[in-house]
Amino acid sequence: MAGYKHLSTYVRDKALANEKSGSRQTDLDSWADQQRMLGLLENVSQAQAQNRTLLTIAVYLLRQGLQQGKVNQLRAELSHLVDTDQLISTLLPELASDIERLSGEDNA
C-alpha cells in the first residue's frame, strides 16, 4: 500500500493489474490465432495462384482451337509436373511473359 492515500485506489489498481495479466494471455492467444490464420491464408493464396495459371493456360488453349490429340499430349506432359512455373516453361514458353504481365497487374 506504499504510495496510496486511499485503500480503494489500491484495491482498484490491484484488480486492474490482475485483469491486465489475464489479458496478456488473451493477447498471446489472439496472436497465435492470427499467425495460424495467416498461415492458412498463405496456403489459400498459393493455391489460387496455381489455379489462376492453369485457368489462363486453359483459356489460351481454347482460344487456339486446340485439337483433341494435342490436348491428350499436353495432358500426358502435365501428369508429372507439379509446379506452376514448370507448367509454363514446359508447355507454353511463348505465353510466360503474358502470364507474368497479367499476374503483375493482379498484384499491383
N, C-alpha and C positions, 0 to 999 in steps of 0.2 A: 504494500500500500504506500510505499515511499513515493512522494511526489503528488499524491492525490489528496485533495482537500475534502472530498466527499466520498463516502462508501459507494454511493450509487454510480458515480463516474467510474470507479474501479471495477465494479461488477459489470457495467456496460462494456467497458474495454476488454475485460476478460472474456465475456460472452462473444464479442465480435472476433477476438483472436481465435477462439475455438472454431467459429464458423469459417474464418479465413483458412485455417489449416485443413478443414474439410473441403474447402473449395479448391485447395491446391490439388487434392486427389481428383476432384472433379475435372479440373483443368487438365491434369495429366491424362485422365481417361478420355477427355474430349480430344486432346492432341493425338492420342493413339488411334481413336476412331477416325480422325481426319486423315492421318497418314495411311490407314488401311483403305479409306475411300479413294485417296489419291492414287494408290497402287492399282486399285480396281479400275479407275478411270483411265489410267495409262494403258492397261491391257485392252480396254474397250477402244481407245484411240488407235492403238496399233492394229487391231483387227479391222477397224473402219478404214484405215489407210490401205491395208491389203485388199479389202473388198472393193474400194474405190478404184484401185489399179486394175483389178480383174474385170470390173464392170467397164472400165474405159477400154480395155483390150477387146472385150466382147462387142461393145458398140462399134469400135473401129472395124472389127472383122465383119460384122453385119453390114456396115456401110460399104465394105469392099465387095460384097456379094460373094462371099466365100462358098466354095462348093463343099459337099459333104465329105469327099475324100480328103480334102485339105483339113477340114475340121477334125476328122479322125486322126490324122497325122499329128496335128497340134495337140490333141488330147493325149496321145501317146507320149509326146515330148513333155507335156505338163505333169505327167504322173510322177516323175522323180524329182521335180523341182519343188522347193519348199518356200524359198524366199521370193518376195515380190521383185526385188532387183534382178534375180536370176531369170524370172519370167520375162521381164522387159528385155534384158540383154540377149537372151536366147531366141526369143520368138519375134520380137518386133523392135530391133535396134533403131530403125528409122522413126519409130513412134516415141522413143525415150525422151527426146527433147520436148515434144508436145506434152507428155505427161508431167515432166518436171515443171514446165511452164504453168500448166493448169494447177498443179499442186502448190506452186508458189503463190498463185492468186488466192487459193483457199486459205493459206497461212497468213496472208497479208492483212 
